[in-house]
Protein backbone atom coordinates (compact mmCIF):
# COMPACT_ATOMS: atom_id res chain seq x y z
CA UNK A 1 0.00 0.00 0.00
CA UNK A 2 1.46 3.37 -0.96
CA UNK A 3 1.43 6.46 1.23
CA UNK A 4 -1.47 7.97 -0.75
CA UNK A 5 -3.65 4.92 -0.20
CA UNK A 6 -3.03 4.84 3.55
CA UNK A 7 -3.80 8.56 3.84
CA UNK A 8 -7.08 8.07 1.95
CA UNK A 9 -7.98 5.16 4.22
CA UNK A 10 -7.30 7.26 7.30
CA UNK A 11 -9.52 10.01 5.90
CA UNK A 12 -12.40 7.57 5.44
CA UNK A 13 -12.02 6.32 9.00
CA UNK A 14 -12.05 9.84 10.44
CA UNK A 15 -15.11 10.73 8.33
CA UNK A 16 -16.87 7.60 9.58
CA UNK A 17 -15.89 8.49 13.15
CA UNK A 18 -17.29 12.00 12.72
CA UNK A 19 -20.54 10.56 11.35
CA UNK A 20 -20.83 8.25 14.36
CA UNK A 21 -20.19 11.18 16.68
CA UNK A 22 -22.85 13.31 14.98
CA UNK A 23 -25.31 10.43 15.19
CA UNK A 24 -24.52 9.94 18.89
CA UNK A 25 -24.98 13.68 19.52
CA UNK A 26 -28.32 13.64 17.69
CA UNK A 27 -29.50 10.65 19.75
CA UNK A 28 -28.32 12.33 22.95
CA UNK A 29 -30.16 15.56 22.08
CA UNK A 30 -33.30 13.60 21.18
CA UNK A 31 -33.28 11.66 24.46
CA UNK A 32 -32.69 14.87 26.40
CA UNK A 33 -35.54 16.65 24.61
CA UNK A 34 -37.83 13.66 25.23
CA UNK A 35 -36.97 13.76 28.94
CA UNK A 36 -37.59 17.50 29.14
CA UNK A 37 -40.97 17.07 27.44
CA UNK A 38 -42.11 14.46 29.95
CA UNK A 39 -40.76 16.47 32.90
CA UNK A 40 -42.69 19.55 31.76
CA UNK A 41 -45.79 17.52 30.91
CA UNK A 42 -45.96 15.55 34.17
CA UNK A 43 -44.47 17.93 36.69
CA UNK A 44 -44.57 21.37 35.06
CA UNK A 45 -45.36 24.24 37.43
CA UNK A 46 -47.10 22.15 40.09
CA UNK A 47 -45.02 19.21 41.29
CA UNK A 48 -47.35 18.80 44.27
CA UNK A 49 -50.15 17.69 41.94
CA UNK A 50 -47.86 15.08 40.41
CA UNK A 51 -46.97 13.77 43.87
CA UNK A 52 -50.63 13.84 44.90
CA UNK A 53 -51.51 11.81 41.81
CA UNK A 54 -48.90 9.22 42.72
CA UNK A 55 -50.24 9.05 46.28
CA UNK A 56 -53.84 8.62 45.10
CA UNK A 57 -52.85 5.91 42.63
CA UNK A 58 -50.80 4.19 45.34
CA UNK A 59 -53.78 4.25 47.71
CA UNK A 60 -56.05 2.85 45.01
CA UNK A 61 -53.63 0.00 44.30
CA UNK A 62 -53.09 -0.72 47.99
CA UNK A 63 -56.83 -0.83 48.68
CA UNK A 64 -57.89 -2.65 45.50
CA UNK A 65 -59.30 -5.61 47.46
CA UNK A 66 -61.32 -3.43 49.86
CA UNK A 67 -63.76 -1.73 47.50
CA UNK A 68 -65.84 0.27 49.99
CA UNK A 69 -62.82 1.44 51.98
CA UNK A 70 -60.99 2.31 48.75
CA UNK A 71 -63.87 4.46 47.51
CA UNK A 72 -63.95 6.47 50.73
CA UNK A 73 -60.18 6.76 51.20
CA UNK A 74 -59.37 7.60 47.57
CA UNK A 75 -62.18 10.14 47.39
CA UNK A 76 -61.01 11.77 50.63
CA UNK A 77 -57.41 11.82 49.36
CA UNK A 78 -58.44 13.47 46.08
CA UNK A 79 -60.54 16.09 47.86
CA UNK A 80 -57.74 16.74 50.36
CA UNK A 81 -55.10 17.07 47.65
CA UNK A 82 -57.23 19.45 45.61
CA UNK A 83 -58.06 21.53 48.67
CA UNK A 84 -54.38 21.73 49.65
CA UNK A 85 -53.39 22.70 46.11
CA UNK A 86 -56.07 25.39 45.98
CA UNK A 87 -55.05 26.77 49.37
CA UNK A 88 -51.40 26.80 48.31
CA UNK A 89 -52.27 28.54 45.02
CA UNK A 90 -54.29 31.23 46.77
CA UNK A 91 -51.45 31.73 49.24
CA UNK A 92 -49.01 32.34 46.35
CA UNK A 93 -51.24 35.02 44.81
CA UNK A 94 -51.48 37.12 47.97
N, C-alpha and C positions, 0 to 999 in steps of 0.2 A: 504494500500500500504506500503510495507516495505521500508527501507532506500535504498536498492539496486535498487529497481524499480524506485524510484524517481530520483536517480542519473543517471540511464540509460535514463530516460525521459529527464532530463536536458541536457544530452550529445547529444541526438537527436535534441533538439531545437537549441543548439549552432551550431551543424553541419549544420542544415537547415539555420540558420542565416548567417553562413560563406558562404554557397552556394549562398544565395541571394546577399550578399555583392560582391562576385566574379562576379556574373552575372551583377550587377549594374556597377561594375568597367569596365567590358568588354563592356557594352553598352556605358558608358561614353567615353571610349577610341575610340570606333567605331565612335561615333558622332563627337568627336574632330578630328579624322583623316579625316572624310568626309568633315568637315568644312575647314580643312587645304588644302585638295585637291581642293575644289572649289575656295578658296582664291588664291592659286597658279595658277590655271587654268584661272580664270577670270582676276585677277589683276597682278599677277606675277611681272615681273621687270618693267613694264610700266603702272602704274596706270592711267596716263594721257590718254592712249588709251581706257581704260575702261570707264573713265568719258566722253571722246569724243563720244564713242559709245552710252552711255546713252543720251547724248545731241542730237545726230543725230536721235535716235529713238524717243525721245520726240518731236523734231521738226516735224518728219514725222507724228506722231500721232496728234499733234496739227493742222497740215495743211492738214489733210486727206480729207477735203471737198474742198480744193482749189488745184486741181491737178497741174495746170501749175506753180503756185507759189511754191508749195511743191517741184516740180522737181528742180526748180532753187535754192531754199533756201537749200534743203537737199544736192544737189550736191556741192554748194558753201561751206557748212559746212564741208562736207567730205574732200574736197580739202584743206580747211583751216586747219582742224585738222591734216591731213597728212603732210602738209607743216610745221606746228608748231612742230610736233613730229620729223620730219626729221631735222629741224633746231636745236632743243634741243639735238638730238642725236649727231649731228656733233659738237655741242658746248661741249658736254661731252668728246669727243675724244681728242680735242685739249688741 
